[in-house]
Amino acid sequence: MIQNRSSRKFRLILTCILFTGLLYGQQVPKGPVSYKVFAPLILNPAIAGSKDFTRLHMQTMVSGANNSQAISIHSRFRSNNSGTAETDDISFSNFGFGGYAFHEMMENSRNIGGGISGAFHLPLGAARVSGLSIGVSAHALYNIIPAGSEYVGTFENSMTPGVDLGILYYGPVGFAGFSSRNLTSLLTDSIPRINDELSLPLEHLFFGGLKFLVSRSREIVFEPSLIVNVNDSLIDATVDNLTPILKVYVQNACFGAILQNFHAPSFFLQYQFPTFYLGVLAKLPGKEILLDNRQVRIELSLGLNLGNSARSNADQYRW
């Protein structure tokens, strides 16, 4: 009864936050698209250490107009009480850490970046299956103007630092988080913002989702979620700032769809093996007329779960 009340209360709060988030927005970060689904550490540093094992995730685009790759890793520090050989129990501290790196080749410039993250986790409830975390990330973006670019002679290679702050609730019925990205842009703006390729703007991102158990015996779980950029600079363009995501877990498989800006759909499939998983994502051109195969973006992902892997498949997939 208490768990049902807590579940209803969490869903009510999440619904209110989602409704508020629809009032503001801008655009979520660019590719690779699949990191928004399987490796959102780049979006919110509070995710670092949200699992009790080490997660390493890599993704790369193999088809499309713009080339991009990303890699991320995060884990939880072990406490001094690391268990015994007889019990094989592992005790974890309240501190998580993580890091990521990415590369993106765009039409007129090339971005290389990376960051490190740390988070403090506060367990909630006697069962300790839920938690609240606060995280911080320091990162840098190096923008390169290649020969032949229309920016040659106008812009030079530039490096821009950034700091992110985030908060996250996670539990058996869902998750909700908020992050402020690129806070250093409040103090300095070293890169002119005449083009999205040459900017590192301040962003406020909300993302949240709910878990619905359809069949316990067949391990079927539905997980609808939403990413919202709550930047008040483009209040009127609400639809362009929403990214709904649907995940469906069926035993060892996870599949679903992302609807970027409500007009550029992406479909993904991932399969979990004992200690690693493989996935593919296809992003369609949306409302554009399909004239070239480069308009269809294909991304491949590989993930490794290092450490204790004796847990449910649905729990393995998340972040």
VOPAGU-2260 file (C-alpha; in pm, 1 decimal, decimal comma):
REM VOPAGU-2260
SITE   aa  ch    i         X         Y         Z
SITE  MET   A    0       0,0       0,0       0,0
SITE  ILE   A    1     280,9     240,7      91,3
SITE  GLN   A    2     465,6     159,9    -233,3
SITE  ASN   A    3     147,9     222,0    -439,1
SITE  ARG   A    4      98,7     559,5    -269,9
SITE  SER   A    5     460,6     653,4    -335,7
SITE  SER   A    6     422,5     547,0    -699,7
SITE  ARG   A    7     108,6     757,9    -746,1
SITE  LYS   A    8     271,0    1057,3    -576,3
SITE  PHE   A    9     582,7    1033,4    -795,1
SITE  ARG   A   10     374,1    1009,7   -1113,7
SITE  LEU   A   11     166,0    1310,2   -1012,7
SITE  ILE   A   12     477,5    1519,4    -943,1
SITE  LEU   A   13     640,4    1408,5   -1270,1
SITE  THR   A   14     323,9    1497,2   -1466,4
SITE  CYS   A   15     324,4    1847,8   -1318,5
SITE  ILE   A   16     693,6    1897,4   -1402,4
SITE  LEU   A   17     639,9    1774,4   -1759,3
SITE  PHE   A   18     348,5    2013,7   -1807,5
SITE  THR   A   19     560,7    2303,9   -1683,3
SITE  GLY   A   20     846,4    2200,9   -1910,8
SITE  LEU   A   21     626,3    2232,7   -2218,8
SITE  LEU   A   22     617,8    2609,8   -2172,9
SITE  TYR   A   23     983,6    2668,2   -2252,3
SITE  GLY   A   24    1254,7    2528,6   -2469,0
SITE  GLN   A   25    1521,3    2537,3   -2733,5
SITE  GLN   A   26    1700,7    2245,3   -2897,6
SITE  VAL   A   27    1866,1    1946,2   -2733,3
SITE  PRO   A   28    2231,8    1880,3   -2831,9
SITE  LYS   A   29    2316,2    1726,3   -3168,0
SITE  GLY   A   30    2444,2    1376,5   -3255,2
SITE  PRO   A   31    2517,2    1107,5   -3210,2
SITE  VAL   A   32    2143,9    1073,0   -3151,4
SITE  SER   A   33    2167,7     744,1   -2962,7
SITE  TYR   A   34    2349,0     889,1   -2659,0
SITE  LYS   A   35    2023,1    1059,0   -2555,6
SITE  VAL   A   36    1874,2     711,3   -2513,6
SITE  PHE   A   37    2158,2     489,5   -2394,5
SITE  ALA   A   38    2425,9     723,6   -2253,8
SITE  PRO   A   39    2268,6    1047,0   -2124,0
SITE  LEU   A   40    2559,7    1114,3   -1886,8
SITE  ILE   A   41    2653,3    1390,9   -2131,9
SITE  LEU   A   42    2318,1    1556,8   -2057,8
SITE  ASN   A   43    2319,0    1524,6   -1678,0
SITE  PRO   A   44    2628,1    1466,1   -1458,7
SITE  ALA   A   45    2408,6    1338,2   -1172,2
SITE  ILE   A   46    2377,7    1008,7   -1364,9
SITE  ALA   A   47    2742,8     927,0   -1283,0
SITE  GLY   A   48    2740,0     624,6   -1051,9
SITE  SER   A   49    2365,6     561,2   -1074,8
SITE  LYS   A   50    2442,3     189,8   -1128,5
SITE  ASP   A   51    2621,8     -43,2    -889,9
SITE  PHE   A   52    2852,9    -159,4   -1167,5
SITE  THR   A   53    3075,9       9,7   -1422,6
SITE  ARG   A   54    2910,7      95,5   -1753,6
SITE  LEU   A   55    3113,3     166,4   -2066,4
SITE  HIS   A   56    2920,6     277,1   -2374,7
SITE  MET   A   57    3045,0     355,1   -2726,0
SITE  GLN   A   58    2854,0     467,2   -3031,7
SITE  THR   A   59    2942,0     569,4   -3384,9
SITE  MET   A   60    2759,8     682,7   -3694,9
SITE  VAL   A   61    2817,0     458,4   -3996,9
SITE  SER   A   62    2585,7     628,8   -4247,2
SITE  GLY   A   63    2467,2     986,7   -4282,8
SITE  ALA   A   64    2572,0    1337,8   -4378,6
SITE  ASN   A   65    2755,9    1425,5   -4055,7
SITE  ASN   A   66    3009,7    1193,2   -3893,9
SITE  SER   A   67    3003,8    1157,3   -3512,2
SITE  GLN   A   68    3124,6     926,7   -3235,4
SITE  ALA   A   69    3093,8     925,4   -2856,5
SITE  ILE   A   70    3220,5     718,9   -2565,0
SITE  SER   A   71    3118,3     739,5   -2199,7
SITE  ILE   A   72    3189,5     553,5   -1877,7
SITE  HIS   A   73    3058,5     584,8   -1523,6
SITE  SER   A   74    3069,9     386,7   -1201,2
SITE  ARG   A   75    3028,0     406,1    -822,9
SITE  PHE   A   76    3320,2     413,5    -581,8
SITE  ARG   A   77    3340,6     111,6    -353,4
SITE  SER   A   78    3337,4     169,0      20,0
SITE  ASN   A   79    3591,3      33,1     259,7
SITE  ASN   A   80    3342,6    -242,7     342,2
SITE  SER   A   81    3394,3    -442,3      22,4
SITE  GLY   A   82    3248,4    -767,9     153,5
SITE  THR   A   83    3410,5   -1104,6     210,2
SITE  ALA   A   84    3501,1   -1400,3      -5,1
SITE  GLU   A   85    3226,2   -1603,6     164,3
SITE  THR   A   86    2941,8   -1363,6      89,9
SITE  ASP   A   87    3083,4   -1196,8    -222,6
SITE  ASP   A   88    2883,0    -888,6    -123,2
SITE  ILE   A   89    3012,2    -555,6    -246,1
SITE  SER   A   90    2941,1    -234,2     -60,7
SITE  PHE   A   91    2937,8      95,1    -249,5
SITE  SER   A   92    2993,3     447,9    -130,0
SITE  ASN   A   93    2771,6     746,5    -201,1
SITE  PHE   A   94    3006,6     886,5    -464,3
SITE  GLY   A   95    2997,3     821,3    -837,4
SITE  PHE   A   96    3228,4     929,0   -1116,5
SITE  GLY   A   97    3223,0     932,4   -1493,9
SITE  GLY   A   98    3368,5    1072,8   -1811,3
SITE  TYR   A   99    3297,6    1107,0   -2179,8
SITE  ALA   A  100    3450,8    1214,3   -2509,5
SITE  PHE   A  101    3293,6    1289,5   -2846,0
SITE  HIS   A  102    3374,5    1390,6   -3201,3
SITE  GLU   A  103    3143,3    1541,9   -3460,2
SITE  MET   A  104    3221,9    1642,0   -3818,2
SITE  MET   A  105    2966,5    1892,9   -3944,3
SITE  GLU   A  106    2923,3    2079,8   -4269,7
SITE  ASN   A  107    3169,5    2360,7   -4202,9
SITE  SER   A  108    3345,4    2271,6   -3879,1
SITE  ARG   A  109    3460,5    1989,6   -3657,6
SITE  ASN   A  110    3401,1    1954,5   -3283,9
SITE  ILE   A  111    3610,1    1750,2   -3040,3
SITE  GLY   A  112    3516,7    1751,2   -2674,1
SITE  GLY   A  113    3507,4    1566,6   -2347,3
SITE  GLY   A  114    3442,8    1599,0   -1978,5
SITE  ILE   A  115    3463,7    1443,8   -1634,8
SITE  SER   A  116    3173,4    1412,0   -1390,5
SITE  GLY   A  117    3124,2    1344,9   -1022,0
SITE  ALA   A  118    2804,4    1285,6    -826,3
SITE  PHE   A  119    2685,8    1235,7    -468,4
SITE  HIS   A  120    2408,4     976,7    -422,4
SITE  LEU   A  121    2162,9     976,3    -132,5
SITE  PRO   A  122    1973,6     643,7     -99,6
SITE  LEU   A  123    1600,2     677,4     -28,6
SITE  GLY   A  124    1394,9     426,8     169,7
SITE  ALA   A  125    1492,3     123,0     373,6
SITE  ALA   A  126    1524,6     -97,3      62,0
SITE  ARG   A  127    1770,0     152,5     -95,5
SITE  VAL   A  128    1627,7      86,7    -444,1
SITE  SER   A  129    1565,6     458,3    -502,2
SITE  GLY   A  130    1805,0     746,3    -483,2
SITE  LEU   A  131    1858,6    1118,8    -523,9
SITE  SER   A  132    2186,1    1240,5    -672,7
SITE  ILE   A  133    2353,4    1575,3    -737,1
SITE  GLY   A  134    2633,4    1596,7    -992,4
SITE  VAL   A  135    2880,7    1838,1   -1148,0
SITE  SER   A  136    3076,7    1813,1   -1472,1
SITE  ALA   A  137    3370,7    2004,9   -1617,3
SITE  HIS   A  138    3419,7    1980,4   -1993,5
SITE  ALA   A  139    3570,4    2151,8   -2294,3
SITE  LEU   A  140    3481,1    2184,7   -2662,1
SITE  TYR   A  141    3750,3    2234,6   -2927,0
SITE  ASN   A  142    3613,1    2367,4   -3253,8
SITE  ILE   A  143    3826,9    2319,3   -3566,4
SITE  ILE   A  144    3775,9    2508,0   -3893,7
SITE  PRO   A  145    3898,0    2272,7   -4169,9
SITE  ALA   A  146    4046,4    2387,4   -4498,5
SITE  GLY   A  147    3774,8    2454,6   -4754,4
SITE  SER   A  148    3519,3    2560,7   -4494,2
SITE  GLU   A  149    3322,6    2879,3   -4559,3
SITE  TYR   A  150    3437,5    2991,9   -4213,3
SITE  VAL   A  151    3806,0    3004,1   -4317,4
SITE  GLY   A  152    3930,4    3361,0   -4277,9
SITE  THR   A  153    3634,1    3451,4   -4057,0
SITE  PHE   A  154    3682,1    3221,4   -3757,2
SITE  GLU   A  155    3980,2    3047,2   -3600,8
SITE  ASN   A  156    4013,8    2722,6   -3411,4
SITE  SER   A  157    3874,4    2782,5   -3062,0
SITE  MET   A  158    3840,3    2605,9   -2728,3
SITE  THR   A  159    3551,7    2673,9   -2492,3
SITE  PRO   A  160    3529,5    2537,4   -2135,4
SITE  GLY   A  161    3202,6    2445,0   -1970,4
SITE  VAL   A  162    3056,3    2348,4   -1634,3
SITE  ASP   A  163    2733,3    2152,8   -1585,2
SITE  LEU   A  164    2521,0    2094,9   -1275,4
SITE  GLY   A  165    2251,7    1829,5   -1244,9
SITE  ILE   A  166    2007,5    1661,3   -1008,5
SITE  LEU   A  167    1841,6    1323,1   -1055,0
SITE  TYR   A  168    1580,1    1105,5    -885,2
SITE  TYR   A  169    1575,4     738,4    -985,0
SITE  GLY   A  170    1366,5     449,5    -858,7
SITE  PRO   A  171    1162,9     142,3    -957,1
SITE  VAL   A  172     867,4     344,7   -1089,2
SITE  GLY   A  173    1057,0     606,0   -1289,5
SITE  PHE   A  174    1314,1     882,8   -1295,4
SITE  ALA   A  175    1327,5    1260,3   -1324,3
SITE  GLY   A  176    1622,4    1494,5   -1362,7
SITE  PHE   A  177    1718,1    1852,2   -1436,7
SITE  SER   A  178    2052,6    1990,7   -1551,8
SITE  SER   A  179    2198,7    2329,2   -1635,8
SITE  ARG   A  180    2465,5    2293,2   -1901,9
SITE  ASN   A  181    2748,0    2528,4   -2003,0
SITE  LEU   A  182    2716,0    2758,8   -1701,8
SITE  THR   A  183    3047,5    2924,5   -1792,1
SITE  SER   A  184    2869,8    3093,5   -2084,7
SITE  LEU   A  185    2723,0    3329,9   -1823,6
SITE  LEU   A  186    3073,8    3467,3   -1763,1
SITE  THR   A  187    3231,3    3462,1   -2108,1
SITE  ASP   A  188    3141,5    3395,4   -2469,2
SITE  SER   A  189    3463,1    3337,6   -2661,9
SITE  ILE   A  190    3298,9    3189,5   -2973,2
SITE  PRO   A  191    3070,0    3410,9   -3186,9
SITE  ARG   A  192    2722,3    3257,3   -3212,6
SITE  ILE   A  193    2630,4    3325,9   -3572,9
SITE  ASN   A  194    2598,9    2952,1   -3635,2
SITE  ASP   A  195    2498,4    2656,1   -3416,6
SITE  GLU   A  196    2820,6    2478,1   -3514,0
SITE  LEU   A  197    3025,0    2749,1   -3340,1
SITE  SER   A  198    2836,8    2786,9   -3013,7
SITE  LEU   A  199    2821,5    2640,1   -2665,5
SITE  PRO   A  200    2503,1    2803,0   -2532,2
SITE  LEU   A  201    2357,2    2787,3   -2183,9
SITE  GLU   A  202    2093,0    2513,6   -2170,0
SITE  HIS   A  203    1848,9    2397,4   -1905,8
SITE  LEU   A  204    1738,1    2039,4   -1970,2
SITE  PHE   A  205    1464,8    1836,7   -1805,0
SITE  PHE   A  206    1414,6    1469,4   -1865,7
SITE  GLY   A  207    1185,8    1222,9   -1692,2
SITE  GLY   A  208    1016,3     891,9   -1749,5
SITE  LEU   A  209     789,3     628,9   -1598,7
SITE  LYS   A  210     814,5     249,7   -1590,0
SITE  PHE   A  211     509,5      31,0   -1646,7
SITE  LEU   A  212     539,7    -342,0   -1575,7
SITE  VAL   A  213     327,5    -520,6   -1839,1
SITE  SER   A  214     429,7    -879,9   -1764,6
SITE  ARG   A  215     659,5    -992,0   -1484,7
SITE  SER   A  216     692,4   -1350,6   -1612,8
SITE  ARG   A  217     783,5   -1236,3   -1966,2
SITE  GLU   A  218     988,9    -938,5   -1840,5
SITE  ILE   A  219     797,5    -682,2   -2046,7
SITE  VAL   A  220     832,2    -319,4   -1936,3
SITE  PHE   A  221     717,5       0,7   -2109,1
SITE  GLU   A  222     922,1     314,6   -2040,5
SITE  PRO   A  223     793,3     640,2   -2195,7
SITE  SER   A  224    1011,4     944,5   -2128,1
SITE  LEU   A  225    1060,3    1301,6   -2242,5
SITE  ILE   A  226    1355,0    1541,5   -2282,1
SITE  VAL   A  227    1270,5    1912,8   -2271,3
SITE  ASN   A  228    1506,0    2205,8   -2319,7
SITE  VAL   A  229    1364,0    2465,5   -2082,3
SITE  ASN   A  230    1548,3    2763,3   -2225,7
SITE  ASP   A  231    1322,5    3069,8   -2223,8
SITE  SER   A  232    1488,4    3228,9   -2530,1
SITE  LEU   A  233    1247,1    3052,8   -2767,8
SITE  ILE   A  234     923,0    3036,0   -2571,7
SITE  ASP   A  235     706,4    3017,8   -2883,1
SITE  ALA   A  236     887,3    2722,0   -3040,5
SITE  THR   A  237     765,6    2466,1   -2786,0
SITE  VAL   A  238     734,9    2163,0   -3016,0
SITE  ASP   A  239    1090,6    2203,5   -3142,9
SITE  ASN   A  240    1219,9    2165,4   -2788,7
SITE  LEU   A  241    1059,2    1831,4   -2702,6
SITE  THR   A  242    1209,4    1486,1   -2756,2
SITE  PRO   A  243     971,3    1205,3   -2656,2
SITE  ILE   A  244    1124,4     857,9   -2622,4
SITE  LEU   A  245     960,5     518,4   -2587,0
SITE  LYS   A  246    1150,8     209,6   -2472,9
SITE  VAL   A  247    1001,5    -139,0   -2463,6
SITE  TYR   A  248    1193,0    -409,0   -2273,7
SITE  VAL   A  249    1118,4    -771,1   -2364,5
SITE  GLN   A  250    1350,8   -1011,5   -2183,6
SITE  ASN   A  251    1697,7    -956,3   -2336,5
SITE  ALA   A  252    1586,2    -703,6   -2598,6
SITE  CYS   A  253    1510,1    -333,5   -2585,4
SITE  PHE   A  254    1351,4    -149,0   -2877,3
SITE  GLY   A  255    1168,1     175,2   -2929,3
SITE  ALA   A  256    1162,2     515,3   -3095,8
SITE  ILE   A  257    1274,4     876,8   -3051,0
SITE  LEU   A  258    1077,5    1162,5   -3204,3
SITE  GLN   A  259    1325,7    1447,9   -3235,1
SITE  ASN   A  260    1136,3    1779,8   -3262,0
SITE  PHE   A  261     823,5    1577,0   -3346,4
SITE  HIS   A  262     921,4    1540,8   -3712,1
SITE  ALA   A  263    1248,3    1342,2   -3732,2
SITE  PRO   A  264    1180,3     987,8   -3603,7
SITE  SER   A  265    1453,4     745,9   -3497,9
SITE  PHE   A  266    1408,1     375,0   -3427,1
SITE  PHE   A  267    1646,7     164,8   -3220,1
SITE  LEU   A  268    1706,1    -194,2   -3114,0
SITE  GLN   A  269    1947,8    -322,5   -2850,1
SITE  TYR   A  270    2015,8    -676,9   -2733,0
SITE  GLN   A  271    2167,6    -765,8   -2398,0
SITE  PHE   A  272    2424,7   -1042,8   -2367,3
SITE  PRO   A  273    2558,5   -1155,5   -2025,9
SITE  THR   A  274    2818,5    -878,8   -1994,6
SITE  PHE   A  275    2774,8    -660,1   -2304,4
SITE  TYR   A  276    2509,1    -530,2   -2539,4
SITE  LEU   A  277    2487,3    -435,1   -2906,3
SITE  GLY   A  278    2251,4    -187,8   -3066,4
SITE  VAL   A  279    2156,0      -5,9   -3383,6
SITE  LEU   A  280    1967,5     319,0   -3437,6
SITE  ALA   A  281    1821,0     449,9   -3763,5
SITE  LYS   A  282    1718,7     815,3   -3794,4
SITE  LEU   A  283    1481,3     892,6   -4081,4
SITE  PRO   A  284    1466,0    1230,1   -4262,9
SITE  GLY   A  285    1118,6    1308,9   -4126,7
SITE  LYS   A  286     926,4    1559,4   -4340,6
SITE  GLU   A  287    1209,6    1588,2   -4593,5
SITE  ILE   A  288    1182,9    1410,1   -4927,2
SITE  LEU   A  289    1423,8    1115,4   -4937,0
SITE  LEU   A  290    1665,1    1198,0   -5219,3
SITE  ASP   A  291    1994,2    1060,9   -5087,9
SITE  ASN   A  292    2086,9     766,5   -4865,4
SITE  ARG   A  293    2292,3    1008,8   -4653,2
SITE  GLN   A  294    1961,9    1147,0   -4524,5
SITE  VAL   A  295    1913,6     820,5   -4332,9
SITE  ARG   A  296    2143,0     820,2   -4031,7
SITE  ILE   A  297    2259,6     482,0   -3900,4
SITE  GLU   A  298    2438,8     453,2   -3564,8
SITE  LEU   A  299    2586,5     145,6   -3398,4
SITE  SER   A  300    2640,0     109,5   -3023,9
SITE  LEU   A  301    2840,5    -123,7   -2802,6
SITE  GLY   A  302    2813,7    -133,9   -2425,5
SITE  LEU   A  303    3001,2    -322,9   -2155,5
SITE  ASN   A  304    2872,0    -390,7   -1804,6
SITE  LEU   A  305    3182,4    -447,6   -1594,2
SITE  GLY   A  306    3136,1    -603,3   -1252,0
SITE  ASN   A  307    2827,9    -759,5   -1102,2
SITE  SER   A  308    2591,1    -861,6   -1384,9
SITE  ALA   A  309    2339,6   -1069,2   -1188,0
SITE  ARG   A  310    2037,8    -841,0   -1224,2
SITE  SER   A  311    1726,1    -804,0   -1437,2
SITE  ASN   A  312    1764,9    -727,5   -1806,7
SITE  ALA   A  313    1556,1    -410,8   -1787,3
SITE  ASP   A  314    1784,6    -277,5   -1514,5
SITE  GLN   A  315    2091,7    -354,6   -1727,7
SITE  TYR   A  316    1978,3    -130,4   -2013,7
SITE  ARG   A  317    1913,6     190,7   -1822,2
SITE  TRP   A  318    2210,4     431,5   -1856,5
